Amino acid sequence: MANGVLTAELADFCQSGISVILASRGTAGRPVVGRGLACRIDAEGRVRVIYREPANAAFQRAIATGAPIAVTFTKPYSHRSIQLKAPRAEIVRPAPPDGPAAFSQARAFRDELVAIGYAESLATGYTRFEPHELAALEFLPDRAFVQTPGPSAGSALSP
């Protein structure tokens, strides 16, 4: 990846249909969280997160004010987690590839939740969205961290 923060393997991991948790801070400095549906990463390492706009209104407002962003990607089966950070993100219009990415990655996440023992109805409800709800943001991460539980949690990732 051109920005030096993400390797090709990490980019593949982030786009593999796993948990995507969004974090920022509101105008009063209090934490604001959200949940993404999918991620697309371009050759320059720019990260595009697709999310449900109605369910993430407070998070979207924080990002629109220029607040920093942190996104944590977690594979439920192994608990492998990484976190990407940037000083800001930009709210962008959904692009034609965003819908298919959201469908395929949400489906993969749903399937993994079922495989580790969650009820199919719960996993389906958790990953459900309507195409008209899709929104997107983009950021260029300047830092990446290990977040997998254990002694290395919080340490910087080196590409």
Secondary structure, 3 states (H helix, E strand, C coil): CCCCCCCHHHHHHHCCCCEEEEEEECCCCCEEEEEEEEEEECCCCCEEEEEECHHHHHHHHHHHCCCCEEEEEECCCCCCEEEEEECCCEEECCCCCHHHHHHHHHHHHHHHHHHCCCCHHHHHHHHCCCHHHEEEEEECCCEEEECCCCCCCCCECCC
